[in-house]
Amino acid sequence: MPEFISSEMQDLRSRVESLLIDLEELESSDANDLDRRKAAIVKSKEYGVFQLTQPKEFGGAGAGPLALTIAREAVGAANSLAGRFVLGPDPGVLRNLDGELRALYLDPVIQGEKRWSFAFTEVSGAAAPEKQTYAIREGDDLVVTGSKSFVTGGATADFFATLVNVEEGDGLAAGLTMVLIDRNLPGVEITRDFKSLEGGSHVELRFQQVHIPSSHTVGAIGEGMPHAMSNIGEERLQISAGACGMGIWTIRHITDRLTAAHRSGSRLSDREGVRLRYADMRIDLYAARSALYRTARLAESGEDVVNEAAATKVLCTETIGRVVDTAVQLAGGQALIEGEALEQMYRRVRSLRFVGGASDILRLSIARGIFDFDSGRV
């Protein structure tokens, strides 16, 4: 648990919390999202927080899993709009690019000069292989055709890391491959722009015979799925840390509401039924944070935490769902008014059970590891 982290890590948590307090004035300002983002990044760099996710070869801190977990939980606990911008861009699946591709894609991403999105999900009804996004070879190019949906942040992306099925030809390698597709290429079209419940922005893409150099792949042809999943453990740990941070904010918020004066003449916190539900919230969050920090420590030691990260992600995201739901119930109908703090949190936490792998898919994955492969420690 965080109570047993080193003094260095405790200082990191304090530094992130101080930064977020410093940024509170941005919440009430009339600044637009772009100005808020710029101001938050400048201040975050001054505190040495923005650099935590940046690789050392780019001048960043190259922080490990435990430090990132602490920082992300602290950001979640602040429930701050400016908090979205205090951690720098993570290289993610682009981390192993080198040569020309590194110069064209990874370097500009790390410097904040380019933005990218992961185009993984096929459009509804495209489950059959012949309908999936595919590429054929044409000279030195790959020609991509198909559609992708739920491309998060795609409306502002400069390029897309896209999973396609390279068709076999002339005895060359084939199979699922991750390719890098610039947004401004002929044949790339955003066919739908939509938002999800929590306010996240997504697009649906169409590729109509888009020509890209065959060298613009992440890894070799046929290695798309391993590269697509290479960052999934870290992503699930990141989601779990944010979820626990939201839980901390929710319990602080509902504690203040329950201990405040009430129209009945007595505090809601004096009622036995309220105390029982309130205790359940704290017990649930305690268990979730225990799992989170155990998994972070295992990852810090260099262990493969694919099973632990999956289990932690299910536990933390489902816990925060129960915690916020209980908080709304205890606060009463006022909490459901649009724009109210708990109403906004209620919207945000629901999507967490899908991102990074839906809960039941992860449950099946954990069970499959045991029953089919006799592997995994969860």
C-alpha positions in Angstrom: 0.0 0.0 0.0 1.1 3.6 -0.4 1.8 3.9 3.3 4.9 1.7 2.8 6.4 3.4 -0.3 9.8 4.9 0.0 10.4 8.5 1.0 11.3 9.3 -2.6 8.0 8.0 -3.8 6.2 9.9 -1.1 7.9 13.0 -2.2 6.8 12.3 -5.8 3.2 12.0 -4.7 3.4 15.3 -2.7 5.0 17.0 -5.8 2.1 15.8 -8.1 -0.5 16.9 -5.5 1.2 20.3 -5.2 1.2 20.8 -8.9 -2.5 20.0 -9.2 -3.3 22.5 -6.4 -1.2 25.0 -8.3 -3.4 24.4 -11.4 -6.7 24.8 -9.6 -7.0 28.4 -10.8 -7.2 27.1 -14.4 -10.4 25.3 -13.5 -12.2 28.5 -12.8 -10.6 30.6 -15.6 -12.2 31.4 -18.9 -9.3 29.7 -20.8 -10.2 27.4 -23.6 -9.0 23.8 -23.7 -5.9 24.7 -25.8 -4.8 27.5 -23.5 -5.5 25.3 -20.5 -3.4 22.5 -22.0 -0.5 24.8 -22.7 -0.5 26.4 -19.3 -0.7 23.0 -17.6 2.2 21.6 -19.6 4.4 24.5 -18.8 3.7 24.3 -15.1 4.0 20.4 -15.1 7.5 20.7 -16.7 8.5 23.1 -13.9 7.5 20.5 -11.3 9.3 17.7 -13.2 6.0 15.7 -13.6 5.4 16.0 -17.3 8.7 14.2 -17.9 7.8 11.1 -15.9 6.4 9.3 -19.0 9.2 10.5 -21.3 12.0 8.0 -22.1 15.4 9.0 -20.8 16.9 9.1 -24.3 14.5 12.0 -25.0 15.5 13.8 -21.8 12.7 12.5 -19.7 12.6 10.8 -16.4 11.8 7.3 -17.7 9.8 6.6 -14.5 9.1 3.0 -13.6 5.6 1.4 -13.1 5.5 2.2 -9.4 6.2 5.9 -9.8 3.7 6.2 -12.7 1.1 4.4 -10.6 1.6 6.9 -7.8 1.4 9.9 -10.2 -1.6 8.6 -12.1 -3.5 7.8 -8.9 -2.8 11.3 -7.6 -4.0 12.9 -10.8 -7.2 10.8 -10.6 -7.8 11.9 -7.0 -7.6 15.6 -8.0 -10.6 15.2 -10.4 -9.1 18.1 -12.3 -9.6 19.1 -16.0 -6.0 20.4 -16.1 -4.9 17.0 -14.8 -5.5 15.6 -18.3 -2.4 17.4 -19.5 0.2 17.1 -16.7 1.7 13.8 -17.9 3.6 13.9 -21.2 2.8 11.6 -24.2 3.8 8.0 -23.7 5.5 6.4 -26.7 3.3 3.3 -26.3 3.5 0.9 -29.2 5.8 3.3 -31.0 8.6 2.9 -28.5 10.7 0.6 -30.7 10.7 2.6 -33.8 14.1 3.6 -35.2 15.7 5.3 -38.2 13.4 7.1 -40.5 10.2 6.0 -38.7 11.5 7.3 -35.4 12.3 10.7 -37.0 8.9 10.8 -38.7 6.7 9.6 -35.9 8.1 8.9 -32.5 10.3 11.9 -32.1 7.5 14.4 -33.0 5.1 12.6 -30.6 7.5 12.8 -27.7 8.1 16.5 -28.4 4.4 17.2 -28.6 4.6 18.2 -32.2 2.4 15.3 -33.5 -0.6 13.4 -32.1 -1.5 9.8 -32.9 -4.4 7.4 -32.4 -4.6 3.6 -32.2 -7.0 2.2 -34.9 -7.7 -1.3 -33.7 -11.4 -2.0 -33.6 -13.2 -3.1 -36.8 -16.6 -1.5 -37.5 -19.6 -3.4 -36.4 -20.4 -6.3 -38.7 -16.8 -6.7 -40.0 -16.0 -9.8 -38.0 -15.6 -12.0 -41.1 -12.0 -12.0 -42.3 -13.0 -10.9 -45.8 -14.6 -7.7 -44.4 -11.7 -6.7 -42.1 -9.3 -3.9 -42.9 -6.6 -5.4 -45.2 -3.6 -4.4 -47.2 -2.2 -5.8 -50.5 1.2 -5.3 -51.9 1.7 -3.1 -54.9 5.3 -2.5 -55.8 7.0 -1.0 -52.8 3.7 0.0 -51.2 1.0 -1.5 -49.1 -2.5 -0.5 -50.2 -4.9 -0.4 -47.3 -8.7 -0.8 -47.6 -11.3 -1.1 -44.8 -12.8 0.8 -41.8 -12.0 1.2 -38.2 -14.3 2.5 -35.4 -13.8 3.8 -31.8 -10.5 5.5 -32.8 -10.1 7.6 -29.6 -8.8 11.1 -30.3 -8.8 10.4 -34.0 -10.3 13.8 -34.9 -7.1 15.6 -33.8 -4.6 12.8 -34.7 -1.8 13.4 -37.3 -1.5 9.7 -38.0 -3.0 6.3 -37.0 -1.3 3.2 -35.8 -3.6 0.8 -37.6 -4.0 -3.0 -37.4 -4.5 -4.5 -40.9 -4.4 -7.9 -42.4 -1.7 -8.0 -45.0 -2.7 -10.5 -47.7 -0.4 -13.1 -48.9 1.3 -12.8 -52.3 4.4 -14.0 -54.1 5.5 -16.1 -51.1 6.0 -13.1 -49.0 5.1 -12.8 -45.3 1.5 -12.1 -44.5 -0.8 -11.7 -41.5 -1.9 -9.0 -39.0 0.4 -6.1 -39.2 0.5 -2.6 -37.5 1.0 0.1 -40.1 1.4 3.9 -39.7 -1.0 5.9 -41.8 -0.8 9.6 -42.1 -4.1 11.4 -41.8 -3.6 13.6 -44.8 -3.0 10.7 -47.3 -5.5 10.4 -50.2 -8.2 7.8 -49.4 -8.2 8.5 -45.6 -11.6 9.7 -44.5 -13.3 10.3 -41.2 -16.8 9.1 -41.8 -18.2 9.6 -38.3 -17.2 11.8 -35.3 -18.9 10.9 -32.0 -18.7 11.1 -28.2 -19.2 8.4 -25.6 -21.0 8.6 -22.3 -18.0 10.0 -20.4 -17.3 12.7 -23.0 -14.5 10.9 -24.8 -14.1 11.8 -28.5 -13.9 9.1 -31.1 -14.1 8.7 -34.9 -14.8 6.1 -37.5 -12.3 5.9 -40.3 -12.5 4.6 -43.8 -9.4 3.7 -45.9 -10.0 3.6 -49.6 -6.9 2.1 -51.3 -4.5 4.2 -49.2 -0.9 3.8 -50.4 1.8 3.7 -47.7 5.4 2.6 -48.0 5.8 -1.1 -47.1 8.5 0.0 -44.6 5.9 2.0 -42.5 5.2 -0.9 -40.2 5.7 -1.3 -36.5 7.8 -4.4 -36.4 7.7 -7.0 -39.2 4.7 -8.0 -41.3 2.6 -10.7 -39.5 3.7 -9.4 -36.0 0.9 -6.9 -35.6 -1.0 -8.5 -32.7 2.1 -8.9 -30.4 3.0 -5.3 -31.1 -0.6 -4.1 -30.5 -0.6 -5.9 -27.2 2.9 -5.1 -26.1 1.8 -2.1 -24.1 -1.5 -3.6 -22.8 -0.2 -4.5 -19.3 1.0 -0.9 -18.7 -2.2 0.5 -20.1 -4.3 -1.6 -17.8 -2.2 -0.6 -14.8 -2.6 3.0 -15.9 -6.4 2.6 -16.0 -6.4 0.9 -12.6 -4.4 3.8 -11.0 -6.7 6.4 -12.4 -9.8 4.4 -11.2 -8.4 4.2 -7.7 -7.7 7.9 -7.8 -11.3 8.6 -8.7 -12.3 6.4 -5.8 -10.2 8.5 -3.4 -11.9 11.7 -4.8 -15.4 10.2 -4.5 -15.0 9.1 -0.9 -13.6 12.5 0.1 -16.5 14.2 -1.7 -19.2 12.0 -0.1 -17.6 12.3 3.3 -18.0 16.1 3.1 -21.6 15.8 2.0 -22.5 13.3 4.7 -21.0 15.2 7.5 -22.5 18.6 6.5 -25.7 20.0 8.0 -28.8 18.4 6.6 -32.4 19.6 6.4 -33.5 16.8 8.7 -31.6 18.5 11.6 -29.0 15.7 11.9 -26.1 14.7 9.8 -26.7 11.9 7.3 -23.4 10.4 8.6 -25.2 9.8 12.0 -27.5 7.2 10.4 -26.6 3.6 10.8 -27.7 2.6 7.3 -25.6 5.3 5.8 -22.6 4.2 7.8 -22.9 0.6 6.6 -22.9 1.7 2.9 -20.1 4.2 3.6 -18.0 1.5 5.2 -18.5 -0.8 2.2 -17.1 2.0 0.0 -14.0 2.3 2.0 -13.5 -1.5 2.2 -13.9 -1.9 -1.5 -11.4 0.9 -2.3 -8.9 -0.5 0.3 -9.0 -3.9 -1.5 -8.6 -2.3 -4.9 -5.7 -0.1 -3.9 -4.0 -3.1 -2.3 -4.2 -5.0 -5.6 -3.0 -2.0 -7.5 0.1 -1.4 -5.5 1.0 -5.1 -5.4 0.8 -5.3 -9.2 2.8 -2.1 -9.6 5.6 -3.5 -7.4 5.7 -6.7 -9.4 5.9 -4.7 -12.6 8.7 -2.6 -11.0 10.7 -5.7 -10.3 10.6 -6.6 -14.0 8.0 -9.4 -13.8 5.5 -10.1 -16.6 2.3 -9.0 -15.0 -0.1 -9.7 -17.8 -2.4 -11.7 -15.6 -2.1 -9.5 -12.5 -2.7 -6.4 -14.6 -5.8 -7.9 -16.1 -7.2 -8.9 -12.7 -6.3 -5.6 -11.2 -8.0 -3.7 -14.0 -11.2 -5.7 -13.6 -11.1 -5.2 -9.8 -10.3 -1.5 -9.8 -12.7 -0.5 -12.6 -15.6 -2.5 -11.2 -14.9 -1.2 -7.7 -15.0 2.4 -8.7 -18.3 1.8 -10.4 -19.8 0.5 -7.1 -18.2 3.3 -5.1 -19.6 6.1 -7.3 -23.0 4.4 -7.5 -23.2 4.1 -3.7 -22.1 7.8 -3.4 -24.9 8.9 -5.7 -27.4 6.8 -3.7 -26.2 8.3 -0.4 -26.2 11.9 -1.8 -29.7 11.6 -3.2 -31.4 13.0 -6.3 -29.4 16.2 -6.2 -26.3 14.1 -7.3 -28.1 13.3 -10.6 -28.5 16.9 -11.8 -26.5 17.4 -15.0 -23.2 19.1 -14.3 -23.1 18.1 -10.6 -19.8 16.6 -9.6 -21.0 13.1 -8.8 -23.1 13.0 -12.0 -20.0 13.8 -14.1 -18.0 11.2 -12.2 -20.8 8.6 -12.7 -20.5 9.1 -16.5 -16.7 8.9 -16.5 -16.3 5.6 -14.6 -18.7 3.6 -16.6 -16.5 3.5 -19.7 -13.5 2.1 -17.7 -15.0 -1.4 -17.8 -14.5 -1.4 -21.5 -11.2 0.5 -22.2 -8.1 -1.7 -22.1 -10.3 -4.8 -22.4 -13.9 -5.4 -21.3 -14.2 -7.0 -17.9 -15.6 -10.3 -19.1 -13.1 -10.6 -21.9 -10.3 -10.2 -19.3 -12.0 -12.8 -17.0 -12.1 -15.3 -19.9 -8.4 -14.5 -20.6 -7.4 -15.2 -17.0 -9.4 -18.5 -16.9 -8.0 -19.5 -20.3 -4.5 -19.1 -19.0 -5.2 -21.5 -16.2 -7.4 -24.1 -17.9 -5.7 -24.2 -21.4 -2.1 -23.3 -20.7 -1.6 -24.0 -16.9 0.0 -20.6 -16.6 -0.7 -17.4 -14.7 -0.6 -16.7 -10.9 -3.9 -15.0 -10.4 
